[in-house]
Amino acid sequence: MSRSIAGKPIVRKLFSSSQVGVVVSAGLMDKAVKVRIAGQEWNKKFRKHFPSQTTHLVSDPTSSLVTGDVVRISSGWRTSKHIRHVVTSIVAPFGSPVEDRPPILTEEQRMELRVKQRLMKDVRAAQAGRQGGGGEGEEGEACGGDGAGGDEEGEEG
């Protein structure tokens, strides 16, 4: 794992849980699929388990999944506002075989890609004049400084 100058890791490695589900929607969103995970829910009145399901939006970085695939997903860092899981493997393909599709990224490949994206983001932030690493600086320049809204060089008075 790459480390920054301060010694902290650039990207944290998160604990993840693994689940198996079925792809119910693929190809409508770029690099994202919807996966249904089967489960059971206890009914207190009837004292019996009934089938229930949960759906997750899952990151598919190579866009290699189709509707009907049985996949293994793991929780990870948040990719967007609603995507918090990533595909780790195809358990049972539906339609075309796995060999004809783009390969699923391994955890090391995903980590390398994440570090690369984070470094590029820091470079863009530095070019824009902001301090790298996110957040606002010491004087709050990321939020507009003192909030006056004007140019400090051109103001007189």
C-alpha positions as CSV (number, residue, x, y, z in Angstrom):
1,M,0.0,0.0,0.0
2,S,1.4,3.4,-0.9
3,R,2.1,5.9,1.9
4,S,2.0,9.6,1.8
5,I,4.8,11.9,3.0
6,A,3.3,12.2,6.5
7,G,3.3,8.4,6.9
8,K,-0.4,7.9,6.7
9,P,-1.7,5.6,4.0
10,I,-3.1,7.4,1.0
11,V,-6.1,5.0,0.9
12,R,-7.4,3.1,3.9
13,K,-8.0,-0.6,3.6
14,L,-11.5,-1.3,5.0
15,F,-12.9,-4.4,6.6
16,S,-15.3,-6.0,4.2
17,S,-18.0,-8.6,4.3
18,S,-18.8,-10.9,1.4
19,Q,-22.3,-11.8,0.1
20,V,-23.7,-13.6,-2.9
21,G,-26.5,-12.1,-5.0
22,V,-28.1,-12.0,-8.4
23,V,-27.7,-9.1,-10.8
24,V,-31.2,-7.7,-11.5
25,S,-30.2,-4.6,-13.5
26,A,-27.1,-4.1,-15.6
27,G,-26.0,-1.8,-18.4
28,L,-28.3,1.1,-17.5
29,M,-25.7,2.9,-15.4
30,D,-22.0,3.2,-16.2
31,K,-19.9,0.9,-14.1
32,A,-22.7,0.1,-11.7
33,V,-25.2,-2.8,-11.4
34,K,-28.1,-3.5,-9.0
35,V,-27.7,-6.8,-7.1
36,R,-30.5,-8.6,-5.1
37,I,-29.4,-10.5,-2.0
38,A,-31.8,-13.2,-0.6
39,G,-32.5,-13.3,3.1
40,Q,-35.1,-14.2,5.6
41,E,-37.1,-12.1,8.0
42,W,-38.7,-13.4,11.2
43,N,-42.4,-12.7,11.6
44,K,-43.2,-12.4,15.3
45,K,-46.9,-13.0,14.9
46,F,-46.7,-16.3,12.9
47,R,-43.3,-17.2,14.5
48,K,-41.9,-18.2,11.2
49,H,-39.2,-17.0,8.8
50,F,-40.4,-15.5,5.5
51,P,-38.2,-14.8,2.5
52,S,-37.0,-11.2,2.1
53,Q,-34.6,-9.5,-0.1
54,T,-32.3,-6.5,-0.1
55,T,-30.9,-4.7,-3.1
56,H,-27.6,-2.9,-3.4
57,L,-26.0,-0.7,-6.0
58,V,-22.7,-2.3,-6.7
59,S,-19.6,-1.0,-8.4
60,D,-18.6,-2.9,-11.6
61,P,-15.4,-1.1,-12.7
62,T,-15.0,-3.1,-15.9
63,S,-18.7,-3.3,-16.9
64,S,-18.5,-7.0,-17.3
65,L,-21.8,-8.1,-15.7
66,V,-25.1,-8.8,-17.4
67,T,-28.6,-9.3,-15.9
68,G,-28.9,-12.7,-14.4
69,D,-25.3,-13.3,-13.3
70,V,-24.8,-14.7,-9.8
71,V,-22.0,-12.6,-8.2
72,R,-20.0,-12.3,-5.0
73,I,-19.9,-8.8,-3.7
74,S,-18.0,-7.3,-0.8
75,S,-18.5,-4.0,1.1
76,G,-15.8,-1.4,0.7
77,W,-15.3,2.3,0.5
78,R,-18.0,4.5,-0.9
79,T,-17.7,4.9,-4.6
80,S,-20.6,7.4,-4.9
81,K,-23.5,8.6,-2.9
82,H,-25.4,5.2,-3.1
83,I,-22.7,2.7,-4.2
84,R,-20.9,1.1,-1.2
85,H,-20.1,-2.4,-2.5
86,V,-17.9,-3.8,-5.3
87,V,-18.0,-7.0,-7.3
88,T,-15.3,-9.5,-6.4
89,S,-16.1,-12.5,-8.6
90,I,-18.7,-14.0,-10.9
91,V,-20.1,-17.2,-9.3
92,A,-22.3,-18.3,-12.2
93,P,-22.5,-16.4,-15.5
94,F,-25.7,-15.9,-17.4
95,G,-25.4,-15.9,-21.1
96,S,-21.9,-15.4,-22.5
97,P,-19.1,-17.2,-20.6
98,V,-16.7,-15.4,-18.3
99,E,-13.8,-15.8,-20.7
100,D,-15.5,-13.6,-23.3
101,R,-16.0,-10.7,-20.8
102,P,-13.6,-8.2,-19.4
103,P,-11.9,-9.6,-16.2
104,I,-13.1,-8.7,-12.7
105,L,-10.4,-6.6,-10.9
106,T,-8.7,-8.2,-7.9
107,E,-8.4,-6.4,-4.6
108,E,-4.8,-5.4,-5.3
109,Q,-5.8,-3.9,-8.7
110,R,-8.7,-2.0,-7.2
111,M,-6.4,-0.6,-4.5
112,E,-3.8,0.5,-7.1
113,L,-6.5,2.1,-9.1
114,R,-7.9,3.9,-6.0
115,V,-4.4,5.2,-5.0
116,K,-3.8,6.4,-8.6
117,Q,-7.2,8.2,-8.7
118,R,-6.5,9.8,-5.3
119,L,-3.0,11.0,-6.4
120,M,-4.5,12.5,-9.6
121,K,-7.2,14.3,-7.5
122,D,-4.4,15.8,-5.2
123,V,-2.5,17.0,-8.3
124,R,-5.6,18.6,-9.7
125,A,-6.3,20.3,-6.3
126,A,-2.7,21.6,-6.1
127,Q,-3.0,23.0,-9.7
128,A,-6.2,24.8,-8.6
129,G,-4.3,26.3,-5.6
130,R,-5.9,24.2,-2.9
131,Q,-4.0,22.2,-0.3
132,G,-4.0,18.4,-1.2
133,G,-5.7,15.9,1.1
134,G,-9.2,17.3,1.1
135,G,-10.9,19.6,3.6
136,E,-10.3,23.3,3.9
137,G,-7.0,24.9,4.8
138,E,-5.9,26.9,7.9
139,E,-7.7,30.1,6.9
140,G,-10.7,28.5,5.3
141,E,-9.8,29.4,1.7
142,A,-11.7,26.4,0.4
143,C,-14.9,28.1,1.5
144,G,-14.1,31.5,0.2
145,G,-12.0,33.0,3.0
146,D,-13.7,35.6,5.2
147,G,-17.0,35.3,3.3
148,A,-16.8,38.9,1.9
149,G,-17.2,37.6,-1.7
150,G,-15.0,40.2,-3.3
151,D,-11.5,40.4,-4.7
152,E,-9.1,41.4,-1.9
153,E,-6.5,42.8,-4.3
154,G,-8.9,45.1,-6.1
155,E,-10.8,46.4,-3.1
156,E,-10.0,49.9,-1.8
157,G,-11.5,51.7,1.1
